[in-house]
């Protein structure tokens, strides 16, 4: 992407929104609100730990830019479909920082959102490519996540339930009227505020997210936001966003009472579109935490790790996450993962970025409800000494040297960059 006129419409719009966010970041009032947002991290008990202190500024910065991204696309009368929760990237010589938040975003997902108003009707016109993502969901929400809550699901359209034309094209309608037999319609109740799109890709090298455009079809005429209104919204959102995600994470951890270096059984996701399992890892410099997971029949299976603040590792540049197309499998189809601070030389290394503690998340998605979870989905979780690592891993484990690791990471990054030029 070197010439603006070569950019797709969606990529060009994303660049415009990110350019606006970068301008907002330089406004004096927004800079002051950024300092207030930082306090939610600096005052947290995590900040008093070595790992928490080491990742504090990065966490605050990512939340700040995430808030600005939301602030640029909250006008439901002039909506855009914007990509969120992305790693640092460059589009046509414009660099935008990483903008993840404390929700442990999955790097296999392309997350997009459009604001909607319940007094208007909309169309999402799109096309699904071949090979298609492992799973695509269109969720109607009562809030953009991080604004007034995590966002309750008001409606859900899954890829398996959508009607497509022979060329993969489709139109999704959103409005207050019931479907009355119409395919691809999502009814919008008075509390509806956003449509949240999640394309889950099990192969970064071949799959592409649905091509999408949002069009407001009917509703009252209202003037677009002014730059001053965008500034005011950014000033409001920067501390609010940081406060929300810190409180959400803390409440979630307390509610689920994650074990350390030991998994609870996977839990079913809201809407029955998958399963998820979490644990907290804690390792010494000379240790590794290992476990084996089985994809079973799930069209999509993946593992990722994140830090204290529930920000996932930069899985575009680190081996901080694996899906089934990226990991090396065992002879029985299972996958054994190794979490360590330093490179232990095995292919399926989940890189902590030098941190001792963090979060592990294992996912299974797609397929008929209830059929995706295999028997004994996670086994052989153990904390081992690095010096004894080979004795605890399967005989077929793939080992790499420094040059092979560099090639692995370069291939990951190049495949991640494919999504930056949205069709």
Secondary structure by P-SEA (a helix, b strand, c coil): ccccccccaaaaaaaaaaaaaaaaaacaaaaaaaaaaaaaaaaccccccaaaaaaaaaaaaaaaaaaaaaaacccccccccccccccccccccccccccccccccccccbbbbbbbbccbbbbbccccccccccbbbbbbcccccccccccccccccccccccccccccbbbbbcccccccccbbbbbcccccbbbbbbbbccccccccccccccccccbbbbcccaaaaaaaaaacaaaaaaaaaaaaaaaaaaacccccccccccccccccbbbbbbbbbbcccbbbbbccccccccccbbbbbcccccccccccccccccccccccccccbbbbbbccccccccccccccccccbbbbbbccccccccccccccccbbbbbbcccccccccccbbbbcaaaaaaaaaaaaaaaacccccc
